[in-house]
């Protein structure tokens, strides 16, 4: 009897297991939820659960099952085959999906196919596979965004000819752009930890209707991971960790995250630390470049004197390394099935970050201009609370987000051979409040909201004698009396599904932006004014139409307007943008506006190939650009002991930008996929006798990838490429950084790259990548630091 009982107990799990099957990702063996399983011969469909499982009892042995999920290639498997497959079905990713859900275009979930704007989405598994060092590198390797770098610890995205404070960055629904986001080049994007991201959505073109000021070129919206709740069975604990090493800058990164969830409470914690040494550039050079980009010597202090030390390896960019620390904590309380509360805490900081481009500048005698030039720790603190509920009537879906941010940054520089180290420190307190709601009325979806924000800017400066420690007064970057910005706005958007083929979307926003700056301190500059106050009101709208006539065609057109009000950096800074060129305040500065029209056409061929193209034209009015100026009637003033040409941010009368982008995605087989993108942009300021190049216009660029996906294995071989940025296409006084390029401009370049991942176990993965295989020397447009040379990247990942 005992023998029979033992056999029965042994057989029960086998029988139970045999009555269900699991659907998994082909490359990483992770379970796939929400896969639709349908009998080809007809009958009811089932969906896989959170663990990728479905019951086979409802199907006959003679059935063939169709497995479908929008982001995966469909596959058909006979029920009789399941036993030979060990009741496990593996699916391969698709190269494209118009059915995936996006949020950033309207702040609420909607199908990508219904959105007229061009959108790029990077999901968590894409981010993990790309395995980039920083979020700036994530955007650069997306193939549709170009990223400028003035130092290794930097990254400034360029979208459709707009950069820095003309591109809006949003994190978990909270604006990152603040009152001191400058018009030149930024590095704030690296304060977002890419290892904690659930996805990234890039919306191209003006986003002012939904997001307000700054969204001229587009919106980059980062979404961090959320806690995973458990079920009634008990607490659910999951987590992941990885360690990564890269040879180009001797990177050492460690990351761990843990999610603990009960039935109603959940917690998600993420910790990341990175150590980057000096970056090595490629050594395969064009002989016509001469010494461009080489680092023959660097500054050091020996026996109380500055000396120029020969660099043992001229391809190692000495004084470019730094460290980064990132912490994220989220707490979720699910009060009911329709109501949730989320507390979101984030902190990012770094070591001092050397401003590499400034450290390489030499005077006419070949002597380094700077002995020290570094950004102080780049600190960002975010505390946000979000309340979400599904109400009734006009509050059918309501979300309230209150947030506080503390941003600290500093610039520290000392001229070679001098003892005065200049410290300029800025701190911004940012308070924001957003209320967003939506309502569904038949074929109409209405979305509306209110937004308010307050930025308080404090700027201080002092000089330090590095020998004696004595401090002295120094002019501040922003008004020492303080500055502030206040905004208030209301918006309304609407989507109407006229027919299954025609979808109309429209929207309207009214924004009010006020700014105050105190210039009563005239110790260093005799400003002809004591205070600058601005009050600007803007009305923005958009109108879009999507037509899907069938036969896998999709056409979309959108007209939209955007605006950007001058911030404290535009209006109030005194800053040496490049040696011998000083930017001074211009109290007459006005908001800038854009009017954009774009058309997109997409076609799916044979269900496996997708071709898309988007063309746009932007009318740019009152563009804020840097131009020659006069300060108290003088075009040249003395600054930091040398004559400096006076410039200021002014409103150019008219400018225009146009361009096009194209993409090709092809699922060649279940194992092979192809993806390719190409982007072209052209921009000019209208002037006499001829138009002047607009700065921040990227050269033609793109990326082509070939993917191979096998059971437990995934690889991508890709080519990334840029065209020439010729001398005649540079703005003569803008932020294109011609001084860091060749006399002819920024040369074209391409790199060959390979990345792979092997899933040793459902919980253990090993990744290996070889970037810039040919060890090419190159610089991304407008960058003051060279890109990495040949780079071997090794990573071990685990999850539990």
DOROMI-138692 format. One record per residue (C-alpha): residue number from 1; x, y, z. Coordinates in steps of 0.05 Angstrom, whole numbers, m for minus. Layout:
   num     east    north       up
   NUM        X        Y        Z
...
This chain:
   num     east    north       up
     1        0        0        0
     2       56       48       18
     3       88       34      m49
     4       25       52      m87
     5       17      116      m46
     6       89      135      m61
     7       79      125     m135
     8       15      165     m134
     9       47      223      m98
    10      105      222     m147
    11       59      221     m207
    12       12      277     m185
    13       62      334     m199
    14       78      303     m266
    15        5      299     m285
    16       m8      370     m261
    17       53      396     m299
    18       33      359     m362
    19      m36      393     m361
    20       m4      462     m367
    21       49      494     m410
    22       93      555     m404
    23      108      610     m454
    24      177      642     m447
    25      221      693     m480
    26      267      656     m528
    27      330      692     m508
    28      326      700     m432
    29      275      645     m414
    30      233      695     m374
    31      158      678     m371
    32      112      718     m417
    33       46      740     m389
    34      m13      761     m432
    35        3      716     m491
    36      m61      699     m529
    37      m66      624     m544
    38     m118      608     m597
    39     m135      542     m632
    40     m124      550     m707
    41     m184      504     m721
    42     m230      550     m681
    43     m250      555     m608
    44     m240      598     m547
    45     m174      632     m533
    46     m137      636     m466
    47      m84      683     m439
    48      m21      663     m403
    49      m17      684     m330
    50       37      724     m294
    51       82      663     m295
    52       71      651     m369
    53       28      589     m358
    54      m36      565     m391
    55      m77      502     m384
    56      m75      452     m442
    57     m137      414     m419
    58     m184      458     m459
    59     m151      438     m525
    60     m155      374     m566
    61      m94      334     m585
    62     m109      348     m658
    63     m109      424     m647
    64      m55      472     m670
    65      m46      531     m624
    66      m29      602     m646
    67       13      642     m596
    68        7      718     m603
    69       30      779     m565
    70       39      847     m599
    71      113      854     m583
    72      131      782     m602
    73      130      743     m667
    74       71      697     m673
    75       83      623     m671
    76       40      561     m685
    77       51      496     m647
    78       10      432     m650
    79      m15      407     m582
    80       17      340     m599
    81       84      376     m602
    82       81      405     m532
    83      107      341     m500
    84      169      341     m544
    85      179      415     m527
    86      175      396     m453
    87      112      438     m449
    88      152      501     m461
    89      139      548     m520
    90      193      600     m536
    91      175      665     m572
    92      221      714     m607
    93      214      790     m602
    94      186      831     m659
    95      226      888     m689
    96      166      934     m683
    97       96      938     m654
    98       43      989     m666
    99       m1      956     m613
   100       45      972     m555
   101       19     1022     m504
   102       52     1090     m495
   103       39     1143     m443
   104       82     1204     m456
   105       43     1233     m515
   106      m18     1249     m472
   107        2     1227     m401
   108      m48     1169     m406
   109      m43     1101     m437
   110      m60     1095     m511
   111      m40     1051     m569
   112       22     1074     m606
   113      m16     1067     m672
   114      m66     1120     m649
   115      m14     1173     m635
   116        3     1219     m694
   117       71     1241     m666
   118      135     1203     m678
   119      153     1162     m616
   120      210     1116     m597
   121      204     1068     m539
   122      260     1032     m502
   123      236      977     m455
   124      269      949     m393
   125      295      887     m428
   126      324      930     m484
   127      359      973     m433
   128      387      912     m398
   129      412      882     m464
   130      443      948     m488
   131      478      950     m420
   132      501     1022     m427
   133      543     1058     m376
   134      498     1120     m369
   135      429     1144     m392
   136      465     1190     m441
   137      494     1129     m474
   138      425     1096     m475
   139      398     1154     m517
   140      460     1156     m562
   141      455     1083     m579
   142      381     1086     m593
   143      399     1108     m663
   144      348     1165     m665
   145      379     1214     m615
   146      447     1246     m619
   147      482     1262     m553
   148      536     1315     m544
   149      589     1309     m490
   150      637     1362     m462
   151      666     1312     m413
   152      661     1237     m400
   153      611     1251     m344
   154      562     1286     m390
   155      510     1280     m443
   156      464     1329     m478
   157      409     1300     m523
   158      393     1334     m589
   159      323     1325     m619
   160      304     1355     m686
   161      356     1410     m681
   162      340     1428     m608
   163      384     1415     m548
   164      391     1428     m473
   165      336     1473     m446
   166      297     1465     m511
   167      287     1390     m499
   168      242     1372     m440
   169      263     1315     m395
   170      210     1284     m350
   171      220     1231     m296
   172      160     1193     m269
   173      115     1250     m290
   174      158     1304     m258
   175      194     1357     m300
   176      270     1354     m293
   177      282     1420     m331
   178      291     1476     m281
   179      305     1550     m280
   180      380     1543     m293
   181      378     1492     m350
   182      423     1527     m400
   183      419     1535     m475
   184      488     1506     m489
   185      503     1435     m468
   186      477     1398     m407
   187      499     1337     m367
   188      437     1329     m322
   189      413     1267     m359
   190      467     1225     m326
   191      434     1237     m258
   192      379     1189     m281
   193      399     1118     m265
   194      387     1076     m328
   195      392     1011     m288
   196      328     1030     m250
   197      287     1047     m311
   198      226     1009     m333
   199      224     1044     m400
   200      242     1108     m438
   201      194     1142     m486
   202      219     1196     m534
   203      165     1240     m565
   204      193     1279     m624
   205      168     1349     m640
   206      135     1403     m597
   207      103     1376     m533
   208       81     1443     m504
   209        7     1427     m503
   210       16     1370     m453
   211       81     1392     m419
   212       87     1468     m427
   213      151     1507     m435
   214      217     1477     m461
   215      188     1419     m503
   216      208     1448     m571
   217      249     1391     m598
   218      211     1338     m560
   219      201     1303     m494
   220      245     1249     m464
   221      204     1214     m410
   222      238     1166     m362
   223      197     1115     m323
   224      229     1080     m264
   225      210     1011     m240
   226      153     1001     m191
   227      141      953     m133
   228      108      887     m150
   229       51      868     m104
   230       41      798      m79
   231      m24      758      m78
   232      m66      730      m22
   233      m15      674      m13
   234       35      719       21
   235       94      766        9
   236      124      768      m60
   237      200      782      m62
   238      238      792     m127
   239      303      825     m145
   240      362      830     m191
   241      436      847     m188
   242      493      855     m236
   243      566      874     m239
   244      599      903     m301
   245      670      917     m324
   246      691      956     m386
   247      761      965     m413
   248      757     1033     m447
   249      753     1070     m381
   250      764     1013     m332
   251      691     1018     m312
   252      669      981     m249
   253      594      983     m237
   254      552      946     m186
   255      476      946     m181
   256      423      913     m138
   257      348      923     m134
   258      296      888      m91
   259      220      889      m95
   260      179      866      m34
   261      104      863      m43
   262       46      842       m1
   263      m27      844      m19
   264      m33      920      m10
   265       37      945        7
   266       99      944      m38
   267      170      969      m36
   268      222      976      m90
   269      295      994      m74
   270      351     1005     m124
   271      425     1020     m111
   272      478     1032     m163
   273      552     1052     m159
   274      598     1065     m217
   275      672     1081     m220
   276      699     1107     m287
   277      773     1117     m298
   278      804     1161     m352
   279      773     1146     m420
   280      815     1116     m475
   281      799     1140     m546
   282      809     1100     m610
   283      879     1098     m639
   284      860     1084     m712
   285      864     1155     m739
   286      860     1192     m804
   287      930     1220     m816
   288      901     1285     m841
   289      874     1300     m770
   290      944     1317     m745
   291      944     1320     m669
   292      869     1331     m664
   293      842     1298     m602
   294      909     1273     m575
   295      926     1286     m503
   296     1002     1298     m504
   297     1005     1329     m434
   298      963     1348     m375
   299      968     1395     m316
   300      994     1374     m248
   301     1020     1411     m187
   302     1090     1394     m165
   303     1126     1428     m107
   304     1075     1485     m106
   305     1080     1499     m181
   306     1036     1480     m241
   307     1073     1437     m291
   308     1054     1405     m357
   309     1065     1330     m349
   310     1077     1288     m412
   311     1022     1236     m423
   312     1050     1166     m429
   313      992     1145     m474
   314      966     1203     m516
   315      901     1165     m530
   316      883     1163     m456
   317      843     1225     m440
   318      875     1242     m373
   319      831     1276     m322
   320      765     1250     m349
   321      745     1198     m297
   322      693     1204     m242
   323      647     1164     m196
   324      570     1161     m193
   325      521     1140     m138
   326      446     1129     m148
   327      392     1109      m98
   328      318     1099     m111
   329      263     1080      m62
   330      190     1072      m79
   331      133     1053      m31
   332       65     1033      m59
   333        1     1028      m20
   334      m57      998      m59
   335     m115     1023      m17
   336     m166      990      m63
   337     m167      959     m133
   338     m179     1029     m161
   339     m138     1073     m114
   340      m63     1076     m101
   341      m12     1119      m65
   342       61     1121      m86
   343      120     1154      m50
   344      179     1162      m97
   345      248     1181      m68
   346      309     1188     m112
   347      379     1213      m98
   348      437     1218     m146
   349      506     1247     m134
   350      576     1241     m161
   351      648     1257     m147
   352      678     1320     m178
   353      671     1313     m253
   354      729     1343     m294
   355      708     1390     m350
   356      752     1354     m400
   357      745     1402     m459
   358      768     1462     m419
   359      828     1423     m391
   360      854     1411     m462
   361      854     1484     m485
   362      922     1517     m497
   363      942     1589     m511
   364      981     1615     m571
   365     1046     1591     m539
   366     1020     1520     m529
   367     1012     1528     m454
   368      950     1499     m420
   369      899     1553     m402
   370      870     1516     m343
   371      904     1478     m287
   372      837     1458     m257
   373      766     1459     m285
   374      714     1413     m256
   375      641     1408     m238
   376      628     1396     m165
   377      586     1336     m144
   378      524     1337     m187
   379      468     1326     m136
   380      394     1313     m151
   381      343     1297      m97
   382      271     1281     m116
   383      214     1268      m68
   384      146     1257     m101
   385       78     1233      m79
   386       27     1207     m129
   387      m46     1193     m115
   388      m84     1156     m170
   389     m157     1135     m170
   390     m211     1114     m218
   391     m269     1159     m200
   392     m333     1177     m236
   393     m354     1229     m287
   394     m301     1281     m302
   395     m253     1247     m253
   396     m258     1178     m286
   397     m182     1172     m282
   398     m149     1221     m234
   399      m75     1228     m218
   400      m45     1279     m170
   401       30     1287     m164
   402       65     1334     m115
   403      140     1337     m119
   404      201     1371      m90
   405      269     1372     m122
   406      335     1398      m95
   407      389     1408     m148
   408      460     1429     m132
   409      516     1441     m181
   410      581     1480     m182
   411      636     1503     m229
   412      707     1506     m204
   413      766     1531     m245
   414      836     1557     m238
   415      881     1585     m292
   416      948     1551     m304
   417     1003     1583     m263
   418      953     1620     m218
   419      936     1606     m146
   420      864     1631     m147
   421      814     1574     m151
   422      745     1602     m169
   423      684     1568     m140
   424      614     1584     m167
   425      558     1545     m134
   426      484     1541     m152
   427      426     1511     m115
   428      354     1505     m140
   429      293     1486     m100
   430      236     1463     m144
   431      164     1452     m123
   432      114     1423     m173
   433       41     1402     m171
   434        5     1365     m226
   435      m68     1344     m231
   436      m86     1302     m292
   437     m152     1268     m307
   438     m186     1234     m365
   439     m257     1212     m385
   440     m283     1166     m439
   441     m347     1188     m474
   442     m365     1138     m528
   443     m314     1145     m584
   444     m284     1207     m551
   445     m229     1207     m499
   446     m219     1271     m461
   447     m156     1288     m420
   448     m144     1351     m380
   449     m102     1378     m325
   450      m71     1434     m284
   451        2     1447     m269
   452       39     1494     m222
   453      113     1501     m206
   454      160     1545     m167
   455      236     1550     m176
   456      280     1586     m126
   457      352     1598     m149
   458      409     1616     m103
   459      478     1630     m131
   460      542     1644      m93
   461      616     1648     m110
   462      683     1658      m78
   463      756     1654      m95
   464      805     1609      m57
   465      880     1617      m54
   466      904     1545      m59
   467      969     1561      m23
   468      942     1601       36
   469      869     1581       38
   470      848     1654       39
   471      780     1669        9
   472      761     1729      m34
   473      698     1757      m65
   474      679     1733     m134
   475      624     1749     m184
   476      567     1698     m185
   477      541     1662     m246
   478      469     1683     m231
   479      444     1744     m194
   480      471     1741     m123
   481      407     1773      m97
   482      368     1711     m118
   483      321     1692     m174
   484      256     1655     m180
   485      208     1628     m232
   486      134     1612     m225
   487       89     1576     m274
   488       15     1559     m277
   489      m20     1524     m334
   490      m83     1487     m356
   491      m89     1439     m415
   492     m143     1399     m451
   493     m133     1344     m503
   494     m182     1302     m541
   495     m180     1239     m583
   496     m238     1218     m628
   497     m240     1150     m661
   498     m284     1172     m719
   499     m281     1103     m751
   500     m233     1045     m742
   501     m193     1077     m798
   502     m194     1151     m778
   503     m170     1179     m711
   504     m170     1253     m695
   505     m132     1284     m638
   506     m128     1356     m615
   507     m108     1398     m555
   508     m100     1466     m524
   509      m58     1494     m467
   510      m53     1562     m433
   511       11     1576     m395
   512       33     1633     m350
   513      107     1641     m333
   514      136     1695     m287
   515      209     1709     m271
   516      244     1755     m222
   517      318     1768     m216
   518      354     1815     m167
   519      414     1853     m196
   520      424     1902     m138
   521      494     1874     m126
   522      538     1916     m172
   523      606     1901     m142
   524      632     1866     m205
   525      585     1891     m260
   526      552     1959     m260
   527      485     1933     m286
   528      441     1990     m312
   529      382     1958     m276
   530      367     1934     m205
   531      314     1881     m221
   532      287     1845     m281
   533      216     1820     m279
   534      180     1783     m335
   535      109     1758     m342
   536       94     1716     m404
   537       30     1682     m426
   538       28     1631     m482
   539      m28     1593     m517
   540       m8     1528     m553
   541      m48     1479     m593
   542      m41     1416     m635
   543      m83     1379     m686
   544      m68     1309     m710
   545      m99     1258     m756
   546      m84     1184     m764
   547     m110     1145     m824
   548     m103     1070     m827
   549     m137     1049     m892
   550     m120      975     m885
   551      m70      933     m922
   552      m21      951     m867
   553      m15     1024     m887
   554      m12     1080     m835
   555      m11     1155     m849
   556       m7     1208     m796
   557       m4     1284     m799
   558        3     1333     m742
   559        8     1408     m735
   560       30     1436     m668
   561       60     1497     m634
   562      111     1502     m579
   563      140     1556     m535
   564      196     1567     m485
   565      197     1624     m436
   566      266     1652     m418
   567      291     1623     m353
   568      342     1649     m303
   569      400     1621     m343
   570      377     1655     m407
   571      363     1721     m374
   572      409     1730     m316
   573      476     1696     m324
   574      545     1725     m332
   575      587     1670     m362
   576      649     1659     m405
   577      619     1609     m455
   578      686     1602     m491
   579      752     1635     m476
   580      748     1709     m495
   581      672     1708     m505
   582      629     1734     m448
   583      553     1725     m442
   584      518     1782     m405
   585      444     1791     m384
   586      393     1817     m433
   587      330     1841     m397
   588      293     1850     m463
   589      294     1776     m479
   590      226     1748     m499
   591      197     1677     m505
   592      212     1636     m566
   593      159     1599     m607
   594      156     1543     m657
   595      103     1522     m706
   596      112     1451     m732
   597       81     1408     m786
   598       99     1336     m798
   599       76     1277     m839
   600       90     1204     m827
   601       78     1145     m873
   602       85     1072     m853
   603       75     1007     m890
   604       78      935     m866
   605      100      886     m920
   606       85      812     m918
   607       70      819     m843
   608      144      817     m826
   609      174      881     m854
   610      157      951     m830
   611      180     1014     m867
   612      166     1083     m837
   613      185     1154     m856
   614      172     1221     m823
   615      185     1290     m851
   616      177     1355     m812
   617      184     1430     m820
   618      190     1478     m762
   619      179     1553     m765
   620      221     1582     m709
   621      202     1652     m685
   622      240     1696     m636
   623      291     1641     m629
   624      336     1652     m568
   625      407     1650     m596
   626      474     1677     m574
   627      495     1738     m615
   628      545     1797     m610
   629      520     1848     m559
   630      541     1911     m522
   631      548     1922     m448
   632      543     1996     m429
   633      562     2014     m500
   634      622     1969     m503
   635      630     1908     m548
   636      694     1885     m511
   637      702     1884     m435
   638      754     1858     m387
   639      736     1791     m354
   640      782     1746     m313
   641      840     1790     m332
   642      832     1785     m408
   643      793     1823     m462
   644      728     1787     m477
   645      679     1799     m534
   646      610     1814     m507
   647      552     1769     m528
   648      482     1758     m502
   649      421     1715     m512
   650      377     1752     m561
   651      314     1737     m601
   652      331     1723     m673
   653      276     1748     m719
   654      262     1683     m756
   655      293     1615     m764
   656      272     1549     m794
   657      288     1475     m786
   658      268     1418     m830
   659      287     1345     m834
   660      267     1274     m843
   661      278     1206     m810
   662      266     1137     m835
   663      266     1067     m805
   664      265      996     m830
   665      247      936     m786
   666      245      865     m811
   667      232      798     m777
   668      270      756     m827
   669      260      691     m789
   670      245      671     m717
   671      320      677     m705
   672      341      737     m748
   673      317      809     m744
   674      340      873     m778
   675      330      944     m755
   676      356     1009     m785
   677      345     1084     m775
   678      370     1147     m809
   679      359     1220     m789
   680      373     1285     m827
   681      364     1357     m801
   682      377     1426     m831
   683      368     1493     m795
   684      382     1566     m811
   685      371     1635     m780
   686      342     1682     m833
   687      389     1741     m844
   688      417     1787     m897
   689      455     1779     m943
   690      448     1704     m929
   691      420     1657     m877
   692      463     1639     m817
   693      470     1566     m793
   694      429     1552     m731
   695      469     1518     m676
   696      452     1449     m647
   697      436     1421     m716
   698      464     1350     m717
   699      495     1321     m780
   700      461     1262     m813
   701      465     1201     m767
   702      437     1131     m759
   703      444     1060     m737
   704      435      991     m770
   705      429      928     m728
   706      425      854     m743
   707      397      812     m686
   708      405      737     m675
   709      360      703     m624
   710      369      630     m605
   711      346      591     m544
   712      383      622     m485
   713      424      667     m532
   714      416      737     m561
   715      464      780     m600
   716      465      845     m638
   717      516      866     m690
   718      506      940     m706
   719      538      997     m744
   720      530     1067     m717
   721      547     1125     m763
   722      549     1201     m771
   723      560     1245     m831
   724      605     1307     m836
   725      588     1371     m800
   726      623     1420     m847
   727      654     1486     m827
   728      602     1526     m866
   729      546     1493     m826
   730      571     1518     m758
   731      540     1577     m723
   732      597     1629     m716
   733      581     1650     m644
   734      535     1593     m619
   735      546     1530     m580
   736      571     1484     m635
   737      641     1480     m604
   738      680     1488     m669
   739      743     1498     m628
   740      741     1424     m609
   741      733     1400     m681
   742      781     1402     m740
   743      790     1466     m782
   744      743     1434     m832
   745      690     1415     m781
   746      670     1349     m749
   747      690     1290     m793
   748      643     1233     m811
   749      652     1168     m773
   750      625     1098     m764
   751      636     1042     m713
   752      625      967     m716
   753      598      936     m652
   754      576      869     m624
   755      538      852     m561
   756      515      784     m536
   757      478      754     m477
   758      475      681     m456
   759      424      655     m406
   760      461      601     m367
   761      402      591     m322
   762      334      626     m316
   763      365      666     m260
   764      436      676     m286
   765      458      713     m349
   766      527      730     m376
   767      536      788     m425
   768      596      805     m468
   769      603      863     m517
   770      658      890     m561
   771      645      962     m580
   772      682     1001     m633
   773      714      937     m658
   774      760      973     m707
   775      785     1021     m652
   776      765     1082     m693
   777      782     1151     m667
   778      722     1198     m671
   779      683     1252     m636
   780      608     1261     m635
   781      587     1329     m663
   782      598     1388     m615
   783      634     1344     m565
   784      697     1365     m529
   785      717     1294     m509
   786      731     1237     m557
   787      688     1175     m558
   788      713     1109     m529
   789      761     1066     m569
   790      755      991     m573
   791      716      971     m511
   792      706      902     m482
   793      647      899     m435
   794      635      840     m389
   795      573      833     m345
   796      543      780     m299
   797      469      787     m282
   798      426      749     m232
   799      354      753     m211
   800      313      721     m156
